[in-house]
Amino acid sequence: MSGGHAHDAAGHGAAGHGAAGHGADASTTRIAIAFGITAALLIAQVVGSILTGSLALLVDTVHMLTDVAGLGVALTAQWLLRRPPKGRRTWGLVRVEVLAAAAQAAALLVVALLVVVEGVRRLGEPTEVPGPLLLVFGIVGLAGNLVSLAVLAGGRGSSLNLRAAFLEVLNDAIGSVTVIAAAVAIWLWGFQQADLIASALVAALIVPRSVVLLRETGRILLEAAPEELDLDDVREHLMEIEHVVSVHDLHASTLGTGLHQLTAHVVVDQSCFADGHAPRVLDLLQECAAEHFPLKLEHATFQLEPPGHAEHEPHLHD
């Protein structure tokens, strides 16, 4: 016997639950606004990079190009997430947002590498950068970033997509600050090396955040158990339910933002199958999974087995 929470046909789709559909719409709007602002800033910074020849501004521009691409992917992912599951896609396209976040992080790491290569090249071929003009473009970039951050801030905890988008724009805002600082140093003191220092700082800021995001998306794609969930604790609480003898083949993974699944084989007393008590045990298992743990494991499937059944299973896990 196995079981899981019952959902209506629309329940798994992003638009199926009223609250979820509203949240998806809000997330899509936030990302769309940030995408428009960032795309406009990209055009301005391309012009600024050509006019000033600044490596710091060029790095910020390339970084912003990845922002635009990343936000575009995130926007597409939000649209795909709303498509209901059908055919072979039994979970719909919930993993698209995870792939989108991983792609953004990988792109940022490539940008950081390119910055290092270009910085080394410019050490031997220094470029004269006009401080005042660089300052103007730095201020314009920062102003746009701050507006985008304000738009994304309210929803950054609701999905990996929004979190990735927020980090992209935050990194870019910090990059704009370093560009402004370099511009001031060049304008007031003629310290041209400030441009190279600023570009190195931008690259240094990109790497750790990108690595963290790659690690988190990697855990999901490899179907590791969520960090917030202790499987030993799960097993212990399931074992406390009356008539439960043992639990094996216990697995947990994250499919997408707020969507976690748990599966387990649960051995119960032989009498439960004779006196009709098995459905009640199944209800208690579902209630435990959905209410007791930090993550709401609403997608939990339990296979109830009589003692000795595990001996007939070809693959047995803890």
JORALIN-V311144 format. One record per backbone hydrogen bond with DSSP energy under -0.5 kcal/mol. CO is the residue of the C=O (numbers start at 1). NH is the residue of the N-H. If there is no record, write none. Layout:
co: <CO/CO>
nh: <NH/NH>
//
This chain:
co: <1/3/8/10/13/13/17/18/19/20/21/22/23/24/25/26/27/28/29/30/31/32/33/34/35/36/37/38/39/40/41/42/43/44/45/46/47/48/49/54/55/56/57/58/59/60/61/62/63/64/65/66/67/68/69/70/71/72/73/74/75/76/77/78/79/80/81/82/83/86/88/89/89/91/93/94/95/96/97/98/99/100/101/102/103/104/105/106/107/108/109/110/111/112/113/114/115/116/117/118/119/120/121/121/127/129/130/131/132/133/134/135/136/137/138/139/140/141/142/143/144/145/146/147/148/149/150/152/152/153/155/159/160/161/162/163/164/165/166/167/168/169/170/171/172/173/174/175/176/177/178/179/180/181/182/183/184/185/185/186/190/191/192/192/193/194/195/196/197/198/199/200/201/202/203/204/205/206/207/208/209/210/211/212/213/214/215/216/217/218/219/220/224/226/228/229/230/231/232/233/234/235/236/238/241/243/243/246/248/249/251/253/256/258/259/259/260/261/262/263/264/264/265/265/266/266/267/267/268/269/270/270/271/271/272/272/272/277/277/278/279/280/281/282/283/284/285/286/287/288/288/289/295/296/298/298/299/301/302/302/303/305/306/308/309/310/317>
nh: <304/302/11/13/16/17/21/22/23/24/25/26/27/28/29/30/31/32/33/34/35/36/37/38/39/40/41/42/43/44/45/46/47/48/49/50/51/52/53/58/59/60/61/62/63/64/65/66/67/68/69/70/71/72/73/74/75/76/77/78/79/80/81/82/82/83/14/15/93/89/90/86/92/94/96/97/99/100/101/102/103/104/105/106/107/108/109/110/111/112/113/114/115/116/117/118/119/120/121/122/123/124/124/125/129/131/134/135/136/137/138/139/140/141/142/143/144/145/146/147/148/149/150/151/152/153/154/155/156/156/158/163/164/165/166/167/168/169/170/171/172/173/174/175/176/177/178/179/180/181/182/183/184/185/186/187/188/189/191/190/192/194/195/196/197/198/199/200/201/202/203/204/205/206/207/208/209/210/211/212/213/214/215/216/217/218/219/220/221/222/224/223/254/229/230/231/234/235/236/237/238/239/240/241/244/245/269/267/265/251/263/261/259/260/255/256/299/253/301/251/266/303/248/267/268/305/245/246/307/272/273/274/274/275/276/277/278/280/281/282/283/284/285/286/287/288/289/290/291/292/293/297/297/298/5/300/262/264/3/304/266/268/309/311/312/313/249>
//
